[in-house]
């Protein structure tokens, strides 16, 4: 056997083969490593529930009173998918700040010299961000059931999966931004906030855009989040095979592919 595939043996002198590296195995290692702090501090999961529940508790009744008929009567089927998308957007767009902590402490450099592949390091981190977000979204759905939310069960599951795909892309772009600005934390937050709120407002998640100005509708047409939000609303209503849901998947997958391509390139270049 080749010496390159063996490790030093035990006291008996028997050589052992090195464990085979694979993308899935490396991704799992990074995912488990990143999830350990979350498991040790579950309070962060509970804190993440505050924002969506506040929006549902305060903004939802306002919609019901002012735009209930315009939204088709069932405000929760219209608003809850949007809040889940907003939670995903907020949660994944800030993930680069965690990488900045690793950059400042030297953890990122130590990770780069390990045998773990660069793409696996990025995907593992991105998947880690989706675990608490999907858990929080499931809790939001359970909390809203006593208030009259009656989504299609398959549509709700499909929406969570779609948001997970979207979140991987947004999280990867956030990591790429953190690597681009390195230790300049202020620059990360300037760029993140500059893009976050226009993307959110132009998705129609808080108010319908059909009656908005022409320029706003044109800008919304090129916003991937718009299609994901519309897809969630259609899926919650049980319209699972509509073109709206299909376009939502196209937007989510396209965002994920773009994020992974940009993020992996940034991760590889960070090792230079």
NUBA-259803 format. One record per residue (C-alpha): x, z, y; residue number from 0. Coordinates in pm, whole numbers, plus 50000, padded with zeros to 5 digits. Example, Ala and Ser with C-alpha at 12.3 -4.5 7.8 and 13.67 -1.06 7.14 Angstrom:
SITE      x      z      y    k
SITE  51230  50780  49550    0
SITE  51367  50714  49894    1
end
This chain:
SITE      x      z      y    k
SITE  50000  50000  50000    0
SITE  50117  49933  50352    1
SITE  50272  50222  50539    2
SITE  50048  50142  50833    3
SITE  49744  50249  50634    4
SITE  49886  50581  50511    5
SITE  49922  50922  50659    6
SITE  50184  51180  50562    7
SITE  50089  51348  50239    8
SITE  50037  51707  50155    9
SITE  50301  51930  49998   10
SITE  50261  51731  49678   11
SITE  50378  51419  49860   12
SITE  50056  51221  49793   13
SITE  49979  50981  50073   14
SITE  49625  50955  50201   15
SITE  49466  50647  50361   16
SITE  49375  50667  50728   17
SITE  48997  50678  50789   18
SITE  48861  50340  50885   19
SITE  48760  50306  51244   20
SITE  48431  50139  51329   21
SITE  48229  50095  51644   22
SITE  47931  50293  51509   23
SITE  48153  50578  51387   24
SITE  48336  50600  51719   25
SITE  48007  50588  51909   26
SITE  47870  50874  51699   27
SITE  48181  51082  51764   28
SITE  48153  51033  52141   29
SITE  47776  51096  52134   30
SITE  47815  51425  51946   31
SITE  48094  51535  52178   32
SITE  47886  51461  52488   33
SITE  47575  51633  52349   34
SITE  47745  51964  52275   35
SITE  47731  52090  52638   36
SITE  47362  51998  52651   37
SITE  47293  52196  52334   38
SITE  47479  52496  52476   39
SITE  47287  52477  52805   40
SITE  46925  52375  52731   41
SITE  46823  52498  53077   42
SITE  46936  52163  53216   43
SITE  46666  51993  53006   44
SITE  46400  52221  53151   45
SITE  46529  52165  53504   46
SITE  46497  51791  53454   47
SITE  46124  51836  53394   48
SITE  46062  51974  53742   49
SITE  46073  51643  53926   50
SITE  45832  51440  53707   51
SITE  45585  51728  53685   52
SITE  45590  51776  54062   53
SITE  45518  51406  54116   54
SITE  45235  51416  53863   55
SITE  45090  51738  54003   56
SITE  45105  51644  54373   57
SITE  45107  51265  54395   58
SITE  44870  51197  54106   59
SITE  44564  51365  54263   60
SITE  44630  51178  54588   61
SITE  44623  50848  54402   62
SITE  44306  50949  54220   63
SITE  44135  51026  54549   64
SITE  44255  50731  54755   65
SITE  44326  50444  54516   66
SITE  44150  50535  54193   67
SITE  43914  50236  54191   68
SITE  44188  49994  54296   69
SITE  44398  50109  54000   70
SITE  44125  50043  53748   71
SITE  43979  50392  53739   72
SITE  44227  50560  53502   73
SITE  44500  50680  53736   74
SITE  44704  50852  53465   75
SITE  44745  50536  53255   76
SITE  44878  50370  53571   77
SITE  45092  50654  53707   78
SITE  45242  50833  53404   79
SITE  45440  50528  53279   80
SITE  45578  50489  53631   81
SITE  45687  50853  53641   82
SITE  45862  50812  53305   83
SITE  46045  50507  53442   84
SITE  46138  50702  53753   85
SITE  46275  50987  53541   86
SITE  46486  50737  53347   87
SITE  46613  50575  53666   88
SITE  46704  50905  53832   89
SITE  46861  51053  53520   90
SITE  47077  50758  53419   91
SITE  47186  50643  53765   92
SITE  47369  50972  53828   93
SITE  47558  50979  53498   94
SITE  47868  50838  53660   95
SITE  47912  51171  53840   96
SITE  47986  51330  53502   97
SITE  48260  51074  53444   98
SITE  48405  51155  53785   99
SITE  48445  51515  53671  100
SITE  48636  51389  53367  101
SITE  48850  51173  53594  102
SITE  48941  51464  53820  103
SITE  49017  51697  53528  104
SITE  49219  51443  53327  105
SITE  48973  51440  53036  106
SITE  48908  51067  53076  107
SITE  49278  50982  53048  108
SITE  49308  51193  52734  109
SITE  49008  51014  52583  110
SITE  49167  50677  52653  111
SITE  49474  50756  52443  112
SITE  49264  50845  52139  113
SITE  49195  50583  51868  114
SITE  48831  50565  51983  115
SITE  48740  50217  52102  116
SITE  48667  50171  52473  117
SITE  48320  50016  52416  118
SITE  48226  50306  52186  119
SITE  48329  50555  52453  120
SITE  48098  50389  52701  121
SITE  47801  50341  52465  122
SITE  47833  50695  52331  123
SITE  47817  50836  52682  124
SITE  47521  50615  52774  125
SITE  47329  50714  52460  126
SITE  47393  51080  52537  127
SITE  47209  51044  52866  128
SITE  46903  50901  52693  129
SITE  46859  51189  52447  130
SITE  46746  51447  52708  131
SITE  46548  51186  52903  132
SITE  46347  51078  52598  133
SITE  46290  51445  52512  134
SITE  46171  51519  52865  135
SITE  45942  51214  52860  136
SITE  45785  51332  52536  137
SITE  45719  51673  52693  138
SITE  45561  51508  52999  139
SITE  45324  51315  52772  140
SITE  45224  51633  52589  141
SITE  45168  51819  52916  142
SITE  44943  51542  53051  143
SITE  44718  51521  52745  144
SITE  44498  51817  52852  145
SITE  44454  51651  53193  146
SITE  44293  51342  53045  147
SITE  44586  51115  52963  148
SITE  44491  50906  52661  149
SITE  44762  50646  52603  150
SITE  44778  50413  52307  151
SITE  45010  50602  52064  152
SITE  45206  50293  51966  153
SITE  45222  50187  52329  154
SITE  45366  50524  52430  155
SITE  45637  50503  52162  156
SITE  45713  50143  52257  157
SITE  45746  50244  52622  158
SITE  45991  50524  52541  159
SITE  46204  50284  52336  160
SITE  46199  50031  52618  161
SITE  46303  50295  52870  162
SITE  46587  50399  52639  163
SITE  46720  50043  52639  164
SITE  46686  50023  53017  165
SITE  46859  50359  53056  166
SITE  47161  50247  52855  167
SITE  47210  49960  53098  168
SITE  47160  50170  53412  169
SITE  47386  50444  53275  170
SITE  47659  50193  53193  171
SITE  47642  50052  53546  172
SITE  47667  50406  53680  173
SITE  47982  50463  53474  174
SITE  48126  50136  53600  175
SITE  48061  50248  53958  176
SITE  48234  50580  53893  177
SITE  48538  50399  53752  178
SITE  48541  50163  54050  179
SITE  48548  50439  54312  180
SITE  48755  50673  54090  181
SITE  48780  51017  54253  182
SITE  48599  50928  54576  183
SITE  48280  51115  54493  184
SITE  48122  51048  54831  185
SITE  48144  50672  54776  186
SITE  47967  50701  54440  187
SITE  47672  50882  54597  188
SITE  47654  50644  54894  189
SITE  47626  50339  54667  190
SITE  47394  50512  54419  191
SITE  47150  50630  54685  192
SITE  47163  50297  54871  193
SITE  47040  50111  54563  194
SITE  46823  50378  54402  195
SITE  46533  50409  54644  196
SITE  46486  50039  54728  197
SITE  46481  49960  54355  198
SITE  46229  50237  54298  199
SITE  46000  50140  54585  200
SITE  46013  49768  54500  201
SITE  45907  49839  54141  202
SITE  45554  49935  54243  203
SITE  45579  50265  54059  204
SITE  45428  50472  54340  205
SITE  45192  50228  54511  206
SITE  45055  49883  54420  207
SITE  45250  49595  54572  208
SITE  44977  49334  54545  209
SITE  44867  49395  54905  210
SITE  45219  49430  55042  211
SITE  45393  49180  55271  212
SITE  45522  48856  55124  213
SITE  45889  48953  55159  214
SITE  45830  49272  54963  215
SITE  45653  49089  54683  216
SITE  45938  48835  54670  217
SITE  46198  49112  54647  218
SITE  45992  49285  54380  219
SITE  45987  48967  54170  220
SITE  46364  48993  54111  221
SITE  46360  49366  54042  222
SITE  46396  49433  53665  223
SITE  46238  49776  53702  224
SITE  45915  49613  53823  225
SITE  45869  49441  53487  226
SITE  45952  49755  53291  227
SITE  45700  49959  53490  228
SITE  45429  49695  53445  229
SITE  45513  49676  53074  230
SITE  45471  50052  53035  231
SITE  45132  50043  53201  232
SITE  45015  49759  52977  233
SITE  45148  49930  52665  234
SITE  44984  50261  52754  235
SITE  44655  50074  52792  236
SITE  44697  49929  52442  237
SITE  44784  49573  52543  238
SITE  45092  49562  52320  239
SITE  45122  49187  52263  240
SITE  45076  49074  52622  241
SITE  45327  48871  52819  242
SITE  45363  49169  53051  243
SITE  45512  49379  52770  244
SITE  45731  49088  52662  245
SITE  45874  49045  53012  246
SITE  45937  49419  53024  247
SITE  46154  49390  52714  248
SITE  46336  49091  52861  249
SITE  46414  49292  53175  250
SITE  46522  49603  52980  251
SITE  46746  49411  52740  252
SITE  46897  49202  53021  253
SITE  46978  49520  53216  254
SITE  47134  49678  52907  255
SITE  47348  49371  52833  256
SITE  47463  49343  53195  257
SITE  47541  49715  53213  258
SITE  47737  49716  52887  259
SITE  47939  49406  52980  260
SITE  48029  49544  53324  261
SITE  48083  49897  53194  262
SITE  48303  49798  52900  263
SITE  48521  49578  53125  264
SITE  48558  49868  53369  265
SITE  48644  50106  53085  266
SITE  48909  49871  52944  267
SITE  49062  49814  53287  268
SITE  49074  50189  53352  269
SITE  49330  50216  53074  270
SITE  49571  49981  53252  271
end
